[in-house]
């Protein structure tokens, strides 16, 4: 990391993401191409502020319109180049891709920007531990290289520093089997909500998921985030056989 963020390098990396292939979203693609998957575009519809016109870079039959895509890229490139802060640049990146962008730029970030961008990218990722781009070891290294003073708010840091030497934590799994996810919580009720959120959403009962608990050394806690009283766990604790999982309710 650097004393100051190399914003120009970060902009160049963001620009390179413009040329990633545009794909249909995972799962339900019935709204394609109105909704699509791309680091910088989430729809084929673009608004041009210079003339107040909207246009699409995907035709009705799903084909890319090269001229319009070039026009869209030029408008996005203007936004990238006009950005004055790394956090604003991160906000141009769609949520599922923010942790990827962070990984690409992190060597050029200051300590403060590293912490802020890692926190935002992590919290904006729905299932970061399931990403095909990173292993749990990759995430552990990201967090261990971070100055916790910039990773957490003052309130979060106070909670983190005052955790007991042995910390009981919980995790809800809707699929049942624990999948080495790193996001745990101090609250059993929060874990239960995550265990059952999909069954409840689609009209099922609240007995489909499993809530796990474990007790870990404080040194294995990588971060604490206030919103869901989240504990980011160094999951190598399981590989090292330092603790065991318990099922505390179904």
N, C-alpha and C positions, 0 to 999 in steps of 0.2 A: 504493500500500500504506500501511497505517497502523502506528502504533507498537504498538497492541494490536488483536487481532482482534475484529471486531464479531460476536460469537457469535449475538446475537439475530437479526440480519439473515440470517446463515447458516441459522439454524433456520427462518426464514420461507421461505427459498428451498427448503430440504429439504421443508417442508410442501407447497409448491406442486407438488412432484414426485409427491406422493401421487395427484394427480388426472390424471396422464398416463394415456392409454389403456392397458389391459392387452392384450397381444398374444401371439400364438403365437411361440415362439422361432424364430430363423432356422434353416433347414436341417431337420433331423429334428424333426417336431412330433408324433411318435407318442405322446409322453408328456404332451401337452397334455390337461388343464390342470394336471397334477401339476407340470410344469415350464413356466414361462411367462416372458415378457420384460417387465420393468418396472423402473424405477429402484430401488424399495424392496421389491418382492416378487419372489421367484423360484419360488414355488409358491402354489397356491390354498389350501393347508392352513395354518391359523393356530392357534397354541396360545395360549389365554387363561390366563395365570398366576393370574388372580383366582379362577377357579373350576376350574382344572385340566382344562378341556375343549378339545378340538380341533374346529374347524369349517372348512368350505370356503365360499369366496365364489363358486365356479363350480359350476353344476349338472352332473349326469352328461351332459346333452346339450350342454354347452359354453356355457350362458347365464350371465351375471353375476347373482348373487343380491344385489340392491341392499342389502337389510337387512344381510346378512353382510359385504358389502364396507364398508359404513359402520362396522360394528363393528370390522372389521380396521383401518380407517383411524384410528379412535379409539385403538386400542391402539398403533398405530405412532406416532401423534402424541404419546402419552405418552412413548414412548422418545425421540423427538426433543426434547421439552421437558425431559426429565430429563438430557440430555447436558450435561456440563460442559466438554468440550474439543472443539475443532474436529476433531481426528483421530478421536475416537470417533464424531463425527457422520459423518465420511467413511466410516467402517466400516459404517454403516447402509446406505450406498448400494451397490448391487450393482456388481461389478467393471466390467462393460462401460460403466457410466454414470458412473464416478467422475471421469473426465477432463472430462466435460460439467459435472458438479457443480462441480468445481474452477474451471472457466472462469466459471461463474455467480457464484461467491463470491470470486474471487481479489482483486478490488479492495478487499474489506473485510478482507483478511488481513494480519497482521503479517509482517515479513520471514521470521521463523523458521517460522511456520505455512505461509507460501507455499511455502517450499522443501520442507518435509516433505510437504505435500499434493501438490505437483507430482510429486515423486519417486514417492510411493506410487501415485498415479493413473496415471503413465506405466508403471511396472513392472507394474501390475495389468491393463493393456490388452493383449490378445493381439496385435492388429494396429492400433496407434494411427494409423499413417500411412495406413491405408485407411479411416479413419472418414469418413463423408459430412459430418460436422459441422465438420471442421477441415481446412484446407489445411496443407501443410508450413510455409508462411509463418506461420500462426497458432501452430504449435508452436514455431517458431524464436523468435517474439516472446515466448512464455511463458518459455522458457529464458533468453533474454537479459535479461529483466526480473527474474530471480531472483538473489538473493545466493548465490553458490556455497558460501559457508561453511555455509549451512543446507540446501543441496541435496544435498550429499555428506557421507559420514562422514569422520572425520579420515583414515582410511586411504585412502579413495577420493580425497580432496582431495590427499593427498600424491602419489598416482600421477598424478593430473591435472596437478599443478604441475610434475612431473618428466618429463612427456612431452617427447620431442625436438621440435625446431622443425618437422621433417617427420615425420608419423606414418603408417605403413603400417597400413591397416585392411582388414577382410574382411567380406563379407556373403554369406550363402547364400540363394538363391532357388529354392524348390521348383517354381515355375511357369516358371522359365527366365529370363524377361525382368525386368530391374531395374525396380522400380516407384516409385522415389524414396523408398524407405523410409529412415528416419533412424537406425534401430538397426543399428549395425555392431559389430564386435568386434576386439580385438587378436589373437585366436587363430584361425588358419586352421582348426584342427580343430573349433572351435565353429561356425564358419560352415558347414563341411561337414555337421555334424549337422543344422543348420537346413535346409540344401538338400535333405537326403534323409529327413527325419523322417517325412513322410507316406507315402512309398513303403515305408519299412521297417515302419511301423506296420501297413500293410495287406498285408504279405507280398511286396512288390516288392523289387527289388534296390536298390543304393545309387548308381545312376548316373543317376537322373532329374533331379536338380537341378543348379544351376550355382553355383559359388563365384566371386564377384567380389573383386577387390582394387583399391585405389586408394591414393594417397599424398596427404595433405592437409596444409596448414599447421596448426599447433597452434591457431591463432586460430579455426579453423573447428570445433573440438571444443567442443560445448556442455556436455557432462558426461561423467563416467566413473562407471559403476556396477559394483561388484565381482562380482556373481553370475555373469555370463557374460562378464566383462571387457568390458562393453558400452561402446561409444562412441556417444554421441548426436551425430549429425553435422548441421551446417548444410548442407543439401543444395543451397542456392543456389550452392555451389561448382561444381556441374555447369552451372548456367545461366550462370555467369560464365566458363565454360571455363577454370577454373584447374587442372583435373585431368582425367584420363580413366580410364575403367573398363578393367580387364583381366580376362579369364577365366583363372583359375589352375588350375581342373580341372573336369571334368564329373562 
